[in-house]
């Protein structure tokens, strides 16, 4: 009776990043299937990835993680890192999550986005799943499920290549969620 939408974007080298993202998603799903809440599922995902990162060749591996959990007419969105959750409707697009990145933190402290982007740390994450033994998870909601809206979860590979308006317009012109996803990926590539 619940629906999960989740994206994990691995880091730490291609192979280690793929392992981190796959493991985070696996633990997220299994924890939720066991009745855990979304924040506990993120903590469990962090524990799993962190333990695995002690293996040779996997030191420092990690992943971003964003998930939307829909149940009983409402939903929660949680994230760690810079993968995002959005709500799309006829009224526009609204980012539901906060980025955990150097740029986002610098802007919160009063720097302009241009100043923050001019530094060598512009792509650095301030939080992620795996590198540390503890993780701070942001959970937003509950929000009511409303007609004529859509949830979109994505990595920075999508929103850094397409504007928020592009995301909304492409989704709105698509005949189905699956068609929208394929079009969004094609446009980002």
C-alpha positions as CSV (number, residue, x, y, z in Angstrom):
1,X,0.0,0.0,0.0
2,X,3.0,2.3,-0.2
3,X,4.8,3.8,-3.1
4,X,8.5,4.6,-3.1
5,X,10.3,6.8,-5.6
6,X,14.1,7.0,-4.9
7,X,17.3,8.0,-6.7
8,X,20.9,7.4,-5.5
9,X,23.8,9.1,-7.3
10,X,27.1,7.4,-6.4
11,X,30.4,9.0,-5.8
12,X,33.9,7.8,-5.1
13,X,35.0,6.4,-8.4
14,X,32.8,4.7,-11.0
15,X,32.8,1.2,-9.4
16,X,32.6,2.3,-5.8
17,X,29.9,4.8,-6.6
18,X,27.8,2.2,-8.3
19,X,28.2,-0.1,-5.3
20,X,27.3,2.7,-2.9
21,X,24.2,3.8,-4.8
22,X,22.9,0.2,-5.3
23,X,23.5,-0.7,-1.7
24,X,21.8,2.4,-0.4
25,X,18.7,1.7,-2.5
26,X,18.7,-1.9,-1.4
27,X,18.9,-1.1,2.3
28,X,16.4,1.7,1.9
29,X,13.8,-0.6,0.4
30,X,14.4,-3.5,2.8
31,X,14.1,-1.2,5.9
32,X,10.9,0.3,4.6
33,X,9.5,-3.2,3.8
34,X,10.3,-4.2,7.4
35,X,8.1,-1.3,8.6
36,X,10.8,1.3,9.2
37,X,10.1,5.0,8.7
38,X,11.9,6.9,6.0
39,X,14.4,8.6,8.3
40,X,15.4,5.3,9.8
41,X,15.7,3.8,6.4
42,X,18.2,6.5,5.4
43,X,20.2,5.9,8.6
44,X,20.3,2.2,7.8
45,X,21.4,2.9,4.3
46,X,24.2,5.1,5.6
47,X,25.3,2.3,8.0
48,X,25.4,-0.3,5.2
49,X,27.4,1.9,2.9
50,X,29.7,3.1,5.6
51,X,30.5,-0.5,6.7
52,X,31.1,-1.5,3.0
53,X,33.4,1.5,2.5
54,X,36.0,-0.1,4.8
55,X,36.7,-2.8,2.1
56,X,39.8,-2.3,0.0
57,X,39.2,0.0,-3.0
58,X,36.0,1.4,-1.5
59,X,37.4,3.9,0.9
60,X,35.4,7.1,0.8
61,X,32.6,5.7,-1.4
62,X,29.3,7.3,-0.9
63,X,26.1,8.4,-2.6
64,X,23.4,11.0,-2.5
65,X,19.9,9.7,-1.8
66,X,16.5,11.3,-2.3
67,X,13.2,9.4,-1.8
68,X,9.5,10.1,-1.7
69,X,7.3,7.7,0.2
70,X,3.6,7.9,-0.6
71,X,1.1,6.2,1.8
72,X,-2.5,6.8,2.9
73,X,-3.1,10.0,0.9
74,X,0.1,11.7,2.0
75,X,3.8,11.7,1.3
76,X,7.2,12.4,2.8
77,X,10.3,13.4,1.0
78,X,13.8,12.8,2.4
79,X,17.3,13.6,1.2
80,X,20.9,13.6,1.9
81,X,23.2,15.2,-0.6
82,X,22.3,17.2,-3.7
83,X,19.8,14.9,-5.3
84,X,16.4,16.6,-5.3
85,X,12.7,16.1,-4.9
86,X,10.2,18.3,-6.8
87,X,6.4,18.8,-6.9
88,X,5.1,19.6,-10.3
89,X,1.6,21.0,-11.0
90,X,-0.2,23.4,-13.3
91,X,0.8,26.2,-11.0
92,X,4.6,25.5,-11.5
93,X,7.4,23.5,-10.0
94,X,8.6,23.6,-6.4
95,X,11.7,22.1,-5.0
96,X,10.8,20.2,-1.8
97,X,14.3,19.4,-0.6
98,X,17.4,21.4,0.3
99,X,20.7,20.7,-1.3
100,X,23.6,19.6,1.0
101,X,26.4,21.2,-1.1
102,X,29.1,23.8,-0.7
103,X,27.2,26.2,-3.0
104,X,23.9,25.9,-1.2
105,X,25.5,26.4,2.2
106,X,27.5,29.4,1.0
107,X,24.3,31.0,-0.4
108,X,22.6,30.4,3.0
109,X,25.5,32.2,4.6
110,X,25.0,35.3,2.4
111,X,27.3,34.7,-0.6
112,X,25.9,35.2,-4.0
113,X,25.5,32.1,-6.2
114,X,28.1,33.5,-8.6
115,X,30.7,33.9,-5.8
116,X,30.0,30.3,-4.5
117,X,30.3,28.9,-8.0
118,X,33.6,30.6,-8.6
119,X,35.4,28.4,-6.0
120,X,37.1,25.1,-6.5
121,X,34.5,23.6,-4.1
122,X,31.5,24.3,-6.2
123,X,30.8,20.6,-6.7
124,X,31.5,19.5,-3.1
125,X,28.8,17.9,-1.0
126,X,28.4,18.8,2.7
127,X,26.4,15.6,3.4
128,X,26.2,12.2,1.8
129,X,25.4,8.6,2.5
130,X,28.4,6.4,3.5
131,X,31.5,8.4,4.2
132,X,30.7,9.0,7.9
133,X,29.4,6.7,10.6
134,X,26.5,9.2,11.3
135,X,24.2,11.0,8.9
136,X,21.8,13.9,9.2
137,X,18.7,13.2,7.2
138,X,16.3,16.0,6.1
139,X,12.6,14.8,6.0
140,X,9.9,17.0,4.6
141,X,6.2,16.5,5.1
142,X,3.7,15.0,5.4
143,X,2.2,16.6,2.4
144,X,-1.3,15.7,1.1
145,X,-1.5,13.9,-2.2
146,X,-3.4,16.2,-4.4
147,X,-4.9,15.7,-7.9
148,X,-3.1,16.9,-11.0
149,X,0.4,17.0,-9.4
150,X,3.5,14.9,-9.8
151,X,6.5,14.0,-7.7
152,X,9.9,14.1,-9.4
153,X,13.1,12.8,-7.8
154,X,16.3,13.3,-9.6
155,X,20.1,13.7,-9.4
156,X,22.1,16.8,-10.2
157,X,22.7,15.3,-13.7
158,X,19.1,16.3,-14.5
159,X,18.6,19.7,-12.8
160,X,22.1,21.0,-13.7
161,X,21.4,20.6,-17.4
162,X,17.7,21.5,-17.5
163,X,16.0,24.5,-15.8
164,X,13.1,24.0,-13.4
165,X,10.9,25.4,-16.1
166,X,12.2,22.8,-18.5
167,X,11.5,20.0,-16.1
168,X,7.9,21.2,-15.6
169,X,7.3,21.9,-19.3
170,X,8.7,18.5,-20.5
171,X,6.7,16.7,-17.8
172,X,3.5,18.6,-18.7
173,X,3.8,17.9,-22.4
174,X,4.4,14.2,-21.9
175,X,1.6,11.7,-22.2
176,X,2.7,9.5,-19.3
177,X,5.1,9.5,-16.4
178,X,7.3,7.0,-18.2
179,X,7.3,9.1,-21.3
180,X,8.2,12.1,-19.2
181,X,11.1,10.3,-17.6
182,X,12.5,9.2,-21.0
183,X,12.2,12.6,-22.5
184,X,13.8,14.3,-19.5
185,X,16.8,11.9,-19.6
186,X,17.1,12.4,-23.4
187,X,17.0,16.1,-23.0
188,X,19.6,16.1,-20.2
189,X,21.9,13.9,-22.3
